[in-house]
């Protein structure tokens, strides 16, 4: 009596792998996801597609690395779980993961 019964739904995240995080504003971020603090996830090694590029594109992807923008953000973001529609683990042979690996090999 008098106690609120809040249930936290745990999201299984494959550690060390890349995830696609789909937000309710239509933006999709790619990176390594982990639980940060109550109601937040931490996404690191962050990439995103330029707005005019579709995820289904089969040619080379126009990925942007977070941190290259004019305001100079650090390469991580905390995302409120209320704005996450869904999370997907990405396979090693996905075009996005291959583009990320290619980007990293040139650095």
N, C-alpha and C positions, 0 to 999 in steps of 0.2 A: 504494500500500500504506500502510495506517495513516491515510489521510485520510478524514474523513467527507464524504460527498457529500450535502450538504443542498441541496435545491432550493427556492428561494422562488418561490411562484406569485404572479405579479403580477396584481392585480385592476385592471381598467380602470375608472376613476372619471371621470365627466363633470365636469370642473371648472366651478364656478360654478352647478351645478344642484343640486337637492335629491335626496337619496337616502333610501330607507327601509332601515333596518338591523334585521334580524330576529335576535334573540338566543336562545340556547338556554334561557333562563328564561321564554320566552313574551312578553317585552316587545319592543315595536317602537319605535324612535326615528327621527325624521325630522330631517334637517338637511343640512349641507354637509360631505361626507366627504373626507378626504385621508389619505395615509399619514403617520404620525407618526414612529415609530421602529420598530426591529425588533419584530415581532409585535404592534404596536399601530396603531390608526387614531385620528385626531382627528376628532371630530364637533363642528361649531360651528353656531350658530343653531338650537339643539336644541328640538324639540317632541315631545310624545308624547300618545297618546290616553289618556283616563281609563279605568281598568281595566274598567268595566262597559260601555264603548262598543265596538261591533264595527267593524272597518275597513270592512266592506261597507255600513255605514249610509249611506243616501242623503240624509238630511236634514242639517242643519248639524252639523258635527263638533265634539265637545267636546275641542279640543286644549288642552294645557297647555304653557306656555312654561317651559323649564328655567330655574330661578332664582327662581321664585315660591314654592318650597317653604319650610317652616319653617327648615330648616337652611341656607338661603341659598347654594346652590351657584352658581359662575360658569357662564356660558352656554356651556360646552363640556365635553366628556368624552373621555377616552382610553379606547378599548375594546380589550380583548385579542382578537386575531383568533380565538383558540381558542373564544371564546364566540359568534362570529358564525355563524349558520346560512347566511344569504345576504344579498346586498345588491341592491337594485333602484333604478335611476334612475327618477325620477317625471316624468311629462309635465307641461308647464305648465298643462294644463287639468284635471289631477287635482283631486279635491275637497280633498285635503289641501293641495296647493300653493296652491289658491285660498283656503283658510282661513288659511294662513300669510300670504299677501299681504294679505288683509283685516285680519288682526291688525296687520301692519306699517303699514298705511295709517292706522290709528287711533293710532299712537304718534308 
